[in-house]
């Protein structure tokens, strides 16, 4: 018999609100990318190519093969990245909405594509850079099919990505998203939510049972809690990755990067249990988005946010209430 989960140990509303904030961050970034045409690049055509460019007879791929590969690959790189981010966010939001209704089977199933496919492709493009565009356009598509990439290569990509953004460990990311053996593996859950009977020794359906058909309320509750906790940590990783991509492409300033990364880490810290919040205090350095004064974050602030399922702090200098809702484009 499974042990009943004690709801008092978890505040699902603060987790849900954090995930909504993460979605708002992604949406605000995608809106800005569209508004400012972040995927576009100006091509300075040589005199001999200007007539060809104006004629409209030659497409992007022609010029890519005739001296303009770097600038075109840069544009394609950003276009692919933002397209993957958009696809990722749609599935993650729909999964969250299903979890809110306690439809945990559908919620976990919806996580499979963004976490196994979209995220790994983003990691691949980020770690390999513009040369990944050449690989994407010129090699057989099977070469980057997720199921064709070996375990070792996946871990290598994740290790390089985690090192670049100074986050997580590659082994944990692999275990969460791909391992069938790991105790915290989502792969086991995805197979059970996608198939009514499974025979693998790692997630075999019990005799006389059907996957997630006869689940009792306590099992549903246990899985919903796990869904929220996994998603909060992975979304923190995802946003850290996206912020780093934007910074590396000079789409946001260093100040915008630092301000927003601190804000989202503060919000994440508010979702943690009190004993874990204490470990975050020394790493939280925030500033007021109105007067710029540095804010001292205390255990009391974190606990208050946790209890009220909010993410805000007050500036002692100008009394401004700083509420974390979406990405802040604050300029230089």
Secondary structure by P-SEA (a helix, b strand, c coil): cccccccccccaaaaaaaaaaaaaaaaaaaaaaaaacccbbbbbccccaaaaaaaccccaaaaaacccaaaaaaaaaaaaaaaaaaaaaaaaaaaaaaaaacaaaaaaaaaccccccaaaaaaaaaaacaaaaaaaccccccccccccccaaaaaaaaaaaaaaaccccaaaaaaacccccccccaaaaaaaaaccccccccccccccccccccccaaaaaaaaaaaaaaaaaaaaaaaaaaaaaaaaaccccaaaaaaaaaaaaaaaaaaccaaaaaaacccbbbbbcccccbbbbcaaaaaaaaaacccccccccccbbbbbcccccccc
